[in-house]
Amino acid sequence: MTQALIAFGGNVGDARATIAAGIAAFCDGRAATLVRRSADYRTPPWGVEDQPPFVNACIVAETDLAPRDLLAHAQAVERRFGRDRSCETHWGPRTLDIDLIAFGDLALDEPGLVLPHPRLFERAFVLVPLAEIAADAVIAGRRIGDAAAAIARTGIARLAP
């Protein structure tokens, strides 16, 4: 089993309910098993700023799948919740976004899949919830808790359960 760090986000419809259902679908006991889940966080949009705020959460999951198969599973879950990558604006509104952040200590750079996630250390909306559940994890030589402490958290709020 490999531990994978996964980020979930969305800002269309009831994003909290969609993320909760998306995590349950992703961690179906066959493709992946949930180990830990962060709280939900309200976060400002990133990239395209003229859109509603997002809800973001992160999980630690265990899987026997290969990285590419786990990515295919993530994208199938996104589609199940209404995401159509072929007709959306890059970094725009979406029902559910699932990103593979890290896959064990694997470093991979292939078309369509880079691990660890290449923009991880630029994104407070991933680092803050990830630090809640995996502060001591080291990715690309950096401790997640340290990276989260060093990034601006403007507009990020932990949501009540």
C-alpha positions in Angstrom: 0.0 0.0 0.0 1.2 3.5 -0.8 0.1 6.6 1.0 -1.1 9.3 -1.3 -1.9 13.0 -0.4 -5.0 14.2 -2.3 -6.6 17.7 -2.5 -10.3 18.3 -3.1 -12.0 21.5 -4.1 -15.0 23.0 -5.6 -17.1 26.2 -5.8 -20.3 25.3 -7.8 -23.4 24.2 -6.0 -23.1 22.8 -2.4 -19.4 22.5 -2.5 -19.1 21.0 1.0 -21.6 18.3 0.3 -20.0 17.6 -3.1 -16.5 17.3 -1.5 -17.8 15.0 1.3 -19.5 12.8 -1.3 -16.4 13.0 -3.6 -14.1 11.8 -0.8 -16.5 8.9 -0.1 -16.5 8.0 -3.8 -12.8 8.3 -4.1 -12.1 6.3 -1.0 -14.4 3.5 -2.0 -12.3 0.7 -0.3 -11.2 -0.7 -3.6 -9.2 2.1 -5.3 -8.3 3.9 -2.1 -8.9 3.8 1.6 -9.3 7.0 3.7 -6.6 7.4 6.4 -7.1 11.0 7.5 -9.3 13.9 6.4 -8.8 17.6 7.0 -11.5 20.1 7.9 -13.2 22.0 5.1 -11.7 25.5 4.4 -13.2 28.4 2.5 -10.6 29.8 0.2 -10.3 32.6 -2.2 -10.2 31.7 -5.9 -6.7 31.2 -7.3 -5.7 31.9 -11.0 -9.1 33.3 -12.1 -10.2 35.6 -9.3 -13.6 36.7 -10.6 -15.6 33.7 -9.3 -17.1 32.5 -6.0 -14.8 31.3 -3.2 -13.9 27.7 -3.1 -14.2 25.0 -0.4 -11.0 22.9 -0.1 -10.0 19.8 1.9 -7.2 17.3 1.8 -6.9 13.6 2.6 -4.3 11.0 3.2 -5.4 7.8 1.5 -3.8 4.4 1.0 -3.9 2.7 -2.4 -2.6 -0.3 -4.3 -3.1 1.5 -7.6 -0.3 2.8 -9.7 -0.2 6.6 -9.9 -1.7 6.8 -13.4 -4.5 4.5 -12.3 -5.2 6.6 -9.2 -5.4 9.7 -11.5 -7.8 8.0 -13.8 -9.9 7.0 -10.7 -9.8 10.7 -9.5 -11.0 12.0 -12.9 -13.8 9.4 -13.1 -15.0 10.6 -9.7 -14.8 14.2 -10.9 -17.0 13.3 -13.9 -19.5 11.5 -11.7 -20.0 14.8 -9.9 -20.5 16.9 -13.1 -17.0 18.0 -14.0 -16.4 18.3 -17.7 -12.8 19.3 -18.3 -13.4 19.7 -22.1 -15.6 22.8 -21.7 -14.3 24.5 -18.6 -12.2 27.6 -18.0 -8.7 26.7 -16.7 -8.7 27.5 -13.0 -12.3 28.5 -13.3 -15.5 27.4 -11.5 -16.0 23.7 -11.0 -18.1 21.2 -9.1 -15.2 19.0 -8.0 -11.5 19.2 -8.5 -9.3 16.3 -7.3 -5.5 16.7 -7.4 -2.9 14.1 -6.6 -0.4 16.0 -4.5 2.0 13.3 -3.6 2.3 9.6 -4.0 4.6 8.1 -1.4 8.0 9.6 -2.1 7.7 9.1 -5.9 9.0 11.8 -8.2 7.4 11.6 -11.6 7.3 13.9 -14.6 5.2 12.6 -17.4 2.8 14.2 -19.8 -0.4 14.7 -17.8 1.0 13.7 -14.4 3.7 15.4 -12.4 4.4 14.2 -8.8 4.7 15.8 -6.4 2.2 18.4 -7.6 4.3 21.1 -9.3 2.4 24.1 -7.7 2.0 22.6 -4.2 4.2 25.2 -2.5 2.4 28.1 -4.2 -1.0 27.1 -3.0 -2.2 28.0 0.6 -5.5 26.4 -0.3 -3.7 23.0 -0.4 -0.9 23.6 2.2 -3.2 24.8 5.0 -5.6 21.7 5.0 -2.7 19.4 4.2 -0.7 20.7 7.2 -3.7 19.8 9.4 -3.4 16.1 8.6 0.2 15.7 7.4 2.3 18.5 8.9 5.4 16.2 9.3 5.2 14.8 5.8 8.3 15.8 3.7 7.7 16.5 0.0 10.5 17.5 -2.3 12.7 18.1 0.7 10.2 20.5 2.5 8.2 19.7 5.6 4.5 20.5 4.9 4.0 22.2 8.3 6.9 24.5 7.6 5.7 25.3 4.0 2.2 26.1 5.4 3.5 28.3 8.1 5.5 30.3 5.5 2.7 31.0 3.0 0.2 33.9 3.1 -3.2 32.7 4.3 -5.2 35.7 3.4 -8.9 34.9 3.0 -8.6 31.3 4.2 -11.0 30.2 6.9 -11.5 26.8 8.6 -15.2 26.0 8.4 -17.1 24.6 11.3 -18.0 20.9 11.1 
